[in-house]
Amino acid sequence: MFSRRPVRYAEKVERKKKRNKILSHIVIFVFICILMRCFVLQTWQVRDELMQPELRKADVVVVIPYVWLGGRTPIGLAGRPKENSLVLVSDGAEDIVPSLQRTVDAMLRFVTLQRLSSLGGEFGGNFAVPSLVRIRRIVQRQNGPDAVMVYTSASDARQGVDRMVPVQEVSATRILGRVVFRIWPLARIGLVR
């Protein structure tokens, strides 16, 4: 009574072509998103109150990533890092954990909207999560034949004198990108100085 019409071979081929086309579009879209995140822009959420009054906890900012020329000089679409620039700095997880394990953790965080982390259980919830700092000074040092840029960075150089913040030296290779724009909350949208 409710017999299905047999599907012809030509229809099967057409359906398969459509599925393959949709899958190829999805793969291309994901690849473009990965390239954008690596070289053009990223979004990050501020996790603490250390950058007040410029940034508050839960603000979402746009970061322009840096790439490395010759292994020594970071450069990006926002130009080279300068004094008083607000930058995203790695916590040094790349020196401890292999890149494959960090990649798996990054994908797990992405898929679960930052709720689950394979490294979080082992090292703590904020492990392998970059932080925002302001560059105080850029120092060129000679360690044998190689020149190494070291950034003396602090949480926010524009804060009042009554609030003491720790100052640390960070290798240039740990600078991931420069913060340029706040996109959330909408009431405070604008450039970050």
Residue pairs with C-beta under 8 A, 6 or more apart in sequence:
37 65
38 65
39 65
39 67
40 64
40 65
40 77
41 62
41 63
41 64
41 65
42 62
42 63
42 64
42 65
42 88
42 177
43 60
43 61
43 62
43 63
43 183
44 60
44 61
44 63
44 88
44 130
44 132
44 179
45 58
45 59
45 60
45 61
46 55
46 56
46 57
46 58
46 59
46 60
46 61
46 132
47 57
47 126
47 129
47 131
48 57
48 131
49 56
49 57
50 132
50 155
50 156
50 165
51 86
51 132
51 134
51 155
51 156
52 156
52 159
53 158
53 159
54 86
54 156
54 158
54 192
54 193
55 61
55 86
55 132
55 179
55 182
55 192
58 184
59 182
59 184
59 185
59 188
60 182
60 183
60 184
61 132
61 179
61 180
61 181
61 182
61 183
61 192
62 179
62 180
62 181
62 182
62 183
63 88
63 176
63 177
63 178
63 179
63 180
64 76
64 77
64 78
64 177
64 178
64 180
65 76
65 176
65 177
66 74
66 75
66 76
66 81
66 175
66 176
66 177
66 178
67 74
67 75
67 76
68 74
68 75
68 173
69 75
72 146
72 147
72 148
72 149
72 172
73 80
73 149
73 172
74 80
74 81
74 149
74 172
74 175
76 177
76 178
78 177
78 178
78 180
79 178
81 87
81 135
81 138
81 151
81 172
81 175
81 178
82 135
82 138
83 135
83 136
83 137
83 138
84 134
84 135
84 136
84 157
84 193
85 134
85 135
85 178
86 132
86 133
86 134
86 178
86 179
86 192
86 193
87 132
87 133
87 134
87 135
87 151
87 153
87 175
87 176
87 177
87 178
87 179
88 130
88 131
88 132
88 175
88 176
88 177
88 178
88 179
89 130
89 131
89 132
89 133
89 153
89 170
89 174
89 175
89 176
90 130
90 174
90 175
90 176
91 126
91 127
91 128
91 129
91 130
91 131
92 174
93 102
93 119
93 123
93 127
93 128
94 102
96 123
97 105
97 119
97 128
101 118
101 119
102 119
102 128
104 118
105 117
105 118
105 119
105 120
105 128
106 128
108 116
108 117
108 118
109 115
109 116
109 117
117 125
117 127
117 128
119 127
119 128
120 126
120 127
130 176
132 179
133 153
133 154
133 155
133 170
134 153
134 154
134 155
134 156
134 157
134 158
135 151
135 152
135 153
136 151
136 152
136 153
136 154
136 157
136 167
137 151
137 152
138 149
138 150
138 151
138 152
139 149
139 150
139 151
139 152
139 169
140 147
140 148
140 149
141 147
141 148
141 149
141 150
148 171
148 172
149 171
149 172
150 169
150 170
150 171
150 172
151 169
151 170
151 171
151 172
151 175
152 167
152 168
152 169
152 170
153 167
153 168
153 169
153 170
154 165
154 166
154 167
154 168
155 165
155 166
156 165
159 165
179 192
180 191
180 192
181 190
181 191
181 192
182 188
182 189
182 190
182 191
182 192
183 189
